[in-house]
Amino acid sequence: MLHPSYSDLMKVVNSEVEPGEAPVVNSRYSIVMATSKRARQIISGEEPMVDGRGKKPLSVAVEELNQGRIKILSEEEAARKAEESKMNEEKAAKEGAETSPEAEETNGEAEEVMETSAETTEAAEAQPEDC
């Protein structure tokens, strides 16, 4: 028998849902998918949020879920958060590129190259062509 039970885990996950809203989780399948995804994250190196010594990653994931340390997002929430994260990364990359010293040095080098090209063009135009 699984401890905590699936119904107990569903109650924990759905505890933050307002009355009248659709529950985040309404099947055992959702619990299994969420805990297996978290177990894979732990296996890949993420730190457990509970004491995981001597426990398998799936047991740690179930315990995290039961204690409310991880949250299962609906597909809509997950898509919205992914989009926000992507926009924040793009914004940070853009701001970092505009304000970083390396970017300023690169811009200066580009200006020098353009000036050199202009001087070369002027010098080429100034020399008479031999025909």
Secondary structure as a PSIPRED ss2 file (coil, helix, strand):
# PSIPRED VFORMAT (PSIPRED V4.0)

   1 M C   1.000  0.000  0.000
   2 L C   1.000  0.000  0.000
   3 H C   1.000  0.000  0.000
   4 P C   1.000  0.000  0.000
   5 S C   1.000  0.000  0.000
   6 Y H   0.000  1.000  0.000
   7 S H   0.000  1.000  0.000
   8 D H   0.000  1.000  0.000
   9 L H   0.000  1.000  0.000
  10 M H   0.000  1.000  0.000
  11 K H   0.000  1.000  0.000
  12 V H   0.000  1.000  0.000
  13 V H   0.000  1.000  0.000
  14 N H   0.000  1.000  0.000
  15 S H   0.000  1.000  0.000
  16 E H   0.000  1.000  0.000
  17 V C   1.000  0.000  0.000
  18 E C   1.000  0.000  0.000
  19 P C   1.000  0.000  0.000
  20 G C   1.000  0.000  0.000
  21 E C   1.000  0.000  0.000
  22 A C   1.000  0.000  0.000
  23 P C   1.000  0.000  0.000
  24 V C   1.000  0.000  0.000
  25 V C   1.000  0.000  0.000
  26 N C   1.000  0.000  0.000
  27 S C   1.000  0.000  0.000
  28 R H   0.000  1.000  0.000
  29 Y H   0.000  1.000  0.000
  30 S H   0.000  1.000  0.000
  31 I H   0.000  1.000  0.000
  32 V H   0.000  1.000  0.000
  33 M H   0.000  1.000  0.000
  34 A H   0.000  1.000  0.000
  35 T H   0.000  1.000  0.000
  36 S H   0.000  1.000  0.000
  37 K H   0.000  1.000  0.000
  38 R H   0.000  1.000  0.000
  39 A H   0.000  1.000  0.000
  40 R H   0.000  1.000  0.000
  41 Q H   0.000  1.000  0.000
  42 I H   0.000  1.000  0.000
  43 I H   0.000  1.000  0.000
  44 S C   1.000  0.000  0.000
  45 G C   1.000  0.000  0.000
  46 E C   1.000  0.000  0.000
  47 E C   1.000  0.000  0.000
  48 P C   1.000  0.000  0.000
  49 M C   1.000  0.000  0.000
  50 V C   1.000  0.000  0.000
  51 D C   1.000  0.000  0.000
  52 G C   1.000  0.000  0.000
  53 R C   1.000  0.000  0.000
  54 G C   1.000  0.000  0.000
  55 K C   1.000  0.000  0.000
  56 K C   1.000  0.000  0.000
  57 P H   0.000  1.000  0.000
  58 L H   0.000  1.000  0.000
  59 S H   0.000  1.000  0.000
  60 V H   0.000  1.000  0.000
  61 A H   0.000  1.000  0.000
  62 V H   0.000  1.000  0.000
  63 E H   0.000  1.000  0.000
  64 E H   0.000  1.000  0.000
  65 L H   0.000  1.000  0.000
  66 N H   0.000  1.000  0.000
  67 Q C   1.000  0.000  0.000
  68 G C   1.000  0.000  0.000
  69 R C   1.000  0.000  0.000
  70 I C   1.000  0.000  0.000
  71 K C   1.000  0.000  0.000
  72 I C   1.000  0.000  0.000
  73 L C   1.000  0.000  0.000
  74 S C   1.000  0.000  0.000
  75 E H   0.000  1.000  0.000
  76 E H   0.000  1.000  0.000
  77 E H   0.000  1.000  0.000
  78 A H   0.000  1.000  0.000
  79 A H   0.000  1.000  0.000
  80 R H   0.000  1.000  0.000
  81 K H   0.000  1.000  0.000
  82 A H   0.000  1.000  0.000
  83 E H   0.000  1.000  0.000
  84 E H   0.000  1.000  0.000
  85 S H   0.000  1.000  0.000
  86 K H   0.000  1.000  0.000
  87 M H   0.000  1.000  0.000
  88 N H   0.000  1.000  0.000
  89 E H   0.000  1.000  0.000
  90 E H   0.000  1.000  0.000
  91 K H   0.000  1.000  0.000
  92 A H   0.000  1.000  0.000
  93 A H   0.000  1.000  0.000
  94 K H   0.000  1.000  0.000
  95 E H   0.000  1.000  0.000
  96 G H   0.000  1.000  0.000
  97 A H   0.000  1.000  0.000
  98 E H   0.000  1.000  0.000
  99 T H   0.000  1.000  0.000
 100 S C   1.000  0.000  0.000
 101 P H   0.000  1.000  0.000
 102 E H   0.000  1.000  0.000
 103 A H   0.000  1.000  0.000
 104 E H   0.000  1.000  0.000
 105 E H   0.000  1.000  0.000
 106 T H   0.000  1.000  0.000
 107 N H   0.000  1.000  0.000
 108 G H   0.000  1.000  0.000
 109 E H   0.000  1.000  0.000
 110 A H   0.000  1.000  0.000
 111 E H   0.000  1.000  0.000
 112 E H   0.000  1.000  0.000
 113 V H   0.000  1.000  0.000
 114 M H   0.000  1.000  0.000
 115 E H   0.000  1.000  0.000
 116 T H   0.000  1.000  0.000
 117 S H   0.000  1.000  0.000
 118 A H   0.000  1.000  0.000
 119 E H   0.000  1.000  0.000
 120 T H   0.000  1.000  0.000
 121 T H   0.000  1.000  0.000
 122 E H   0.000  1.000  0.000
 123 A H   0.000  1.000  0.000
 124 A H   0.000  1.000  0.000
 125 E H   0.000  1.000  0.000
 126 A H   0.000  1.000  0.000
 127 Q C   1.000  0.000  0.000
 128 P C   1.000  0.000  0.000
 129 E C   1.000  0.000  0.000
 130 D C   1.000  0.000  0.000
 131 C C   1.000  0.000  0.000
